[in-house]
Amino acid sequence: MQDKPATAPRGRKPRLADRLRCQLEEEIATGQLAGGTRLDEAGLAKRFGVSRTPVREALSSLASAGLVETRPRQGAVVAGLSLSDLIQMFEVMAELEALCTRLAARRMTEAERTQLEQTLQACIDAADPARPNDYYDANLAFHEAIYAGSHNAYLAEQTRQLRNRLQPYRRTQLAGLGRIETSCREHAEIVDAIRQADAISAEGAMRRHVTIQADTFAELAAHSPEQRTAVDSA
């Protein structure tokens, strides 16, 4: 029988599973968990001092994002990606996000523009290099507001799926010197173009924003043996 989703105390197990997922994401992105590494539920539960249920939930979430795959006789293992694979995925991500932004500039309602401005302010408030996870969460809400503003559910879902696949690598690039501050300025440029309903400028600003993320991650990987291991292990 499958475990039922935890309901009491409300939210406790999902939050724990999310924390485990974030930790494992970081270890995958930084190379501590290289491609092909077996992720044993019992071993992870012992390591983190938790039951196997939140571990199973975290692994399921990572598998849904494509970061973990299930292999015969091995169970869950870290999926391997080359640096070339990642750069190509970032290129596609830049185009998907740019299209979302072009449509959002044309289609966002006034209420949606106001909400987008609020997510920009949240990014500014969270722009502290000492709290990269807080900034990442605010950044996520900013991009989600643009997906919603595109009023194209299929495009939003495809963009979200690829973003989830790249999530740990997008998170890691925030470690670049001054990257969070620069990211905020890029967000402001995007919002300004959307506010003016300038679809072409908005599209270009978003494309540059995501392309810079790819460049930043590639630079970090080039100077970090651990990250080269993370993306070159297949």
C-alpha positions in Angstrom: 0.0 0.0 0.0 1.3 3.4 -0.9 1.9 6.0 1.8 -0.8 8.6 2.0 0.2 12.3 1.9 1.0 13.6 5.3 -1.7 15.8 6.7 -0.9 16.1 10.4 0.7 18.2 11.6 -0.3 20.1 8.4 2.6 20.8 6.1 5.3 19.3 8.3 6.4 16.4 6.1 6.1 18.4 2.8 8.3 21.1 4.3 10.9 18.5 5.5 10.8 16.8 2.1 11.4 20.2 0.4 14.4 20.9 2.7 15.8 17.5 1.8 15.2 18.2 -1.9 16.9 21.5 -1.8 19.9 20.0 0.0 20.2 17.2 -2.5 19.8 19.7 -5.4 22.7 21.7 -4.1 24.9 18.6 -3.8 24.0 17.6 -7.3 24.8 21.1 -8.7 28.1 21.4 -6.9 29.3 17.9 -7.7 29.1 16.4 -4.2 26.7 14.0 -5.7 28.1 13.1 -9.2 26.1 11.7 -12.1 25.5 8.0 -11.5 25.7 8.2 -7.7 23.2 5.8 -6.1 20.7 7.5 -3.8 19.8 4.9 -1.2 16.6 5.8 0.8 17.7 4.0 3.9 21.2 5.6 3.8 19.8 9.1 3.2 17.2 8.7 6.0 20.0 7.7 8.4 22.2 10.6 7.2 19.5 13.2 7.7 18.0 11.7 10.8 14.5 11.3 9.3 12.1 8.6 8.3 12.2 7.2 4.8 8.9 8.9 3.8 10.3 12.5 3.4 13.3 11.0 1.6 11.1 9.2 -0.8 9.1 12.4 -1.4 12.3 14.4 -2.1 13.6 11.7 -4.5 10.2 11.6 -6.3 10.4 15.4 -6.7 13.9 15.3 -8.0 12.9 12.5 -10.4 10.0 14.6 -11.7 12.5 17.4 -12.4 14.8 15.0 -14.3 17.6 15.3 -11.7 17.3 11.7 -10.6 16.5 8.6 -12.6 15.5 5.1 -11.7 17.7 2.3 -13.0 17.2 -1.5 -12.8 18.9 -3.1 -9.8 20.2 0.3 -8.7 17.2 2.2 -7.7 17.4 6.0 -7.7 20.7 7.5 -9.1 21.8 11.0 -10.0 21.2 11.8 -13.6 24.4 12.8 -15.5 24.6 15.9 -17.7 27.6 17.3 -19.6 28.4 21.0 -19.5 27.4 21.1 -23.2 24.0 19.6 -22.4 23.4 22.3 -19.8 24.4 25.2 -22.0 22.1 23.9 -24.7 19.3 23.6 -22.2 19.9 27.2 -21.0 19.7 28.3 -24.6 16.3 26.8 -25.0 15.3 28.2 -21.6 16.2 31.7 -22.7 14.0 31.4 -25.7 11.0 30.0 -23.8 11.3 32.7 -21.1 11.7 35.4 -23.7 8.5 34.3 -25.5 6.6 34.3 -22.2 7.8 37.8 -21.5 6.9 39.1 -25.0 3.4 37.7 -24.6 3.2 39.1 -21.1 4.1 42.6 -22.2 1.1 42.4 -24.6 -1.4 40.5 -22.5 -0.9 41.3 -18.8 -3.8 43.0 -17.1 -3.2 46.0 -14.9 -3.7 43.8 -11.8 -1.1 41.4 -13.1 1.4 44.2 -13.8 0.9 45.4 -10.2 1.6 41.9 -8.9 4.7 41.7 -11.1 6.0 44.9 -9.6 5.3 43.5 -6.1 7.4 40.4 -7.0 10.2 42.7 -8.2 10.1 44.5 -4.8 10.3 41.2 -3.0 13.4 40.4 -5.0 14.9 43.7 -4.1 14.1 43.1 -0.4 15.7 39.6 -0.6 18.8 40.7 -2.5 21.3 39.7 0.2 24.2 37.5 -0.8 24.1 36.0 2.6 20.5 34.7 2.0 20.7 33.2 -1.6 17.8 30.9 -1.0 15.5 33.7 0.0 16.4 35.5 -3.2 15.9 32.4 -5.3 12.4 32.0 -3.9 11.6 35.6 -4.7 13.1 35.2 -8.1 11.0 32.1 -8.7 7.8 34.1 -7.9 8.9 36.9 -10.3 9.3 34.4 -13.2 6.0 32.7 -12.3 4.2 36.0 -12.5 5.5 36.4 -16.1 4.5 32.9 -17.1 1.0 33.6 -15.8 1.0 36.9 -17.6 1.7 35.3 -20.9 -1.9 33.8 -20.8 -0.6 30.7 -22.6 -0.9 27.7 -20.2 0.9 25.3 -22.5 3.9 27.6 -22.9 4.0 28.2 -19.2 4.0 24.5 -18.4 6.8 23.7 -20.9 8.9 26.6 -19.5 8.3 25.5 -16.0 9.3 21.9 -16.7 12.6 23.0 -18.2 13.2 25.5 -15.4 12.7 22.7 -12.8 15.3 20.6 -14.7 17.8 23.5 -14.5 16.7 24.6 -11.0 19.9 23.6 -9.0 22.1 25.0 -11.6 20.2 28.3 -11.7 20.4 28.4 -8.0 24.1 27.8 -8.0 24.9 30.6 -10.4 23.6 33.1 -7.8 26.9 32.4 -5.9 28.7 34.4 -8.6 30.2 37.7 -7.3 27.6 40.4 -7.5 25.2 38.1 -9.4 22.2 38.7 -7.1 22.5 42.5 -7.4 22.9 42.3 -11.2 19.9 40.0 -11.4 17.7 42.6 -9.6 18.7 45.2 -12.1 17.9 42.8 -15.0 14.5 42.2 -13.4 13.8 45.9 -13.2 14.6 46.3 -16.9 12.2 43.6 -17.7 9.4 45.1 -15.6 10.0 48.5 -17.1 9.6 47.2 -20.6 6.4 45.2 -19.6 5.0 48.3 -17.9 5.4 50.2 -21.2 3.9 47.3 -23.2 7.2 47.2 -25.2 7.1 43.5 -26.2 10.3 43.5 -28.2 12.4 45.2 -25.4 10.9 42.9 -22.8 11.7 39.8 -24.8 15.3 40.9 -25.3 15.8 41.8 -21.7 14.6 38.4 -20.6 16.7 36.6 -23.1 19.8 38.4 -21.9 18.8 37.7 -18.3 18.7 33.9 -18.8 21.7 33.9 -21.1 23.7 35.6 -18.4 22.7 32.9 -16.0 24.1 30.3 -18.3 27.3 32.2 -18.8 27.7 32.7 -15.0 27.2 29.0 -14.3 29.6 28.0 -17.1 32.2 30.4 -15.6 31.7 28.9 -12.1 32.0 25.4 -13.5 35.2 26.2 -15.3 36.8 27.4 -12.1 35.4 24.7 -9.8 36.5 21.0 -10.0 33.5 19.9 -8.1 31.1 21.6 -10.5 32.9 20.2 -13.5 32.5 16.8 -12.0 28.8 17.5 -11.5 28.1 18.3 -15.1 30.6 16.0 -16.8 29.6 12.8 -15.1 27.1 10.8 -17.2 
